[in-house]
Amino acid sequence: MKILRVASDIYPHMVGGFGIHIHEMSKAQVELGHDVTVYTASEGVESIYKTVDGYHVRNFKPLLKVFGNPIIPAMFFNLIRDQSDYDVVHAHSHLFFSTNISALARKLGSSPLVITSHGLGSQTAPEWFQSFYLATGARLTFAAADKILCYTETEKKELVDLGIKSEKIDVIHNGIDADRFVPAREFCFDKKKLLWVGRYAKGKGLDYLIEAFGILKKRHPTATLTMVGKGPDKDHIVQKISDMNLEKSIIMKDFVPNSEIVDMYQNSSIFVLPSLKEGVPRTILEAMSCGIPVVCSRLPQLVDIVDGSGLLVPVKDSKALEDAISKVLSDSSLAEKLRKSGRKNVVENYSWKDTVKKTTTLYKTLIS
């Protein structure tokens, strides 16, 4: 098949689960013998190139950005012109303009459109705008799709409640390569090293993480926190860290290459995700697969995944977050139980090969 993938960003130009998902799905489908092109709007990228993993990239320069969302008219005109050259168009996240224009192009063209929802809510746009958009633009965007993919039954129900027909929605779990993301021979427990990976945005709940870490240092003075990522809220978090005199205990990295990311997990004691909104982040599955206990927000779609493999805490509650982290750091038997359960959960239920196979099979049903 000839597959056109449409996404606002892609790894390595975007750190976090979304960009890596685009990259890994494209790479895997090339390995299966398909021809894959990705339309994107990543910053600082040449306009046309072929990756070492075999898929092609066409990068478009945004006209402007609204709430961090690139507005790219040039991509729309190329979609109108080129989409009939592809067997299927797969756009990622209804929250991006790139998916909106894919939906409009579908109305004007002929290639089947698949949209993957990576979580219903935005982590950057204000609540009033999200409410308006979900009731208008999001519904129209989803309506144009031939199929909609989401990661959990919880999210499918949210889409149905939004007015999307149930038969248009397929649940295909997110997944990772458990043969690559493996536990270390020796668990890095005593070093008390916390890890967060993602995008610096309001919806990531990082204010609460820094506040929780400040409290944690009183109980565990040797604890450290590594934060990996970029984003519009980074300067604010840097300032907060400085105001709380935590600079010596927090390591900040803009980027860690895929070749080093397993080592990063293996050298951590706990993975922390304090997000206010999420889909099903790959980072949680990667940490669990590497045998790292998880402490994360009690978001509906994450409960079934994390429960028993980590600790869940209320959103926007720094003290509860700190209590959960401290509980794991203070109890090696609990940490060992969580890490074994997490690894088992991923191996049995979140295979990346299964995710790729089901997604690619779905394409074939649309073009047969």
HELIX and SHEET records of a PDB file:
HELIX    1   1 GLY A   17  GLU A   31  1                                  15    
HELIX    2   2 PRO A   73  ASP A   82  1                                  10    
HELIX    3   3 GLN A   83  ASP A   85  5                                   3    
HELIX    4   4 PHE A   97  LEU A  108  1                                  12    
HELIX    5   5 GLU A  127  ALA A  135  1                                   9    
HELIX    6   6 GLY A  137  ALA A  144  1                                   8    
HELIX    7   7 GLU A  153  ASP A  161  1                                   9    
HELIX    8   8 SER A  166  LYS A  168  5                                   3    
HELIX    9   9 LYS A  202  LYS A  204  5                                   3    
HELIX   10  10 LEU A  206  ARG A  219  1                                  14    
HELIX   11  11 LYS A  234  ASP A  243  1                                  10    
HELIX   12  12 GLU A  247  SER A  249  5                                   3    
HELIX   13  13 ASN A  258  GLN A  266  1                                   9    
HELIX   14  14 ARG A  282  SER A  289  1                                   8    
HELIX   15  15 PRO A  300  VAL A  306  1                                   7    
HELIX   16  16 SER A  318  LEU A  329  1                                  12    
HELIX   17  17 SER A  332  ASN A  349  1                                  18    
HELIX   18  18 TRP A  352  ILE A  367  1                                  16    
SHEET    1   A 8 ILE A  48  LYS A  50  0                                        
SHEET    2   A 8 HIS A  56  ASN A  59 -1                                        
SHEET    3   A 8 ASP A  35  THR A  40  1                                        
SHEET    4   A 8 LYS A   2  VAL A   6  1                                        
SHEET    5   A 8 VAL A  88  HIS A  92  1                                        
SHEET    6   A 8 LEU A 113  THR A 116  1                                        
SHEET    7   A 8 LYS A 147  CYS A 150  1                                        
SHEET    8   A 8 ILE A 169  VAL A 171  1                                        
SHEET    1   B 2 LEU A  64  VAL A  66  0                                        
SHEET    2   B 2 ASN A  69  ILE A  71 -1                                        
SHEET    1   C 6 ILE A 250  LYS A 253  0                                        
SHEET    2   C 6 THR A 224  VAL A 228  1                                        
SHEET    3   C 6 LYS A 193  VAL A 197  1                                        
SHEET    4   C 6 ILE A 270  LEU A 273  1                                        
SHEET    5   C 6 VAL A 294  SER A 297  1                                        
SHEET    6   C 6 GLY A 310  VAL A 313  1                                        
END                                                                             
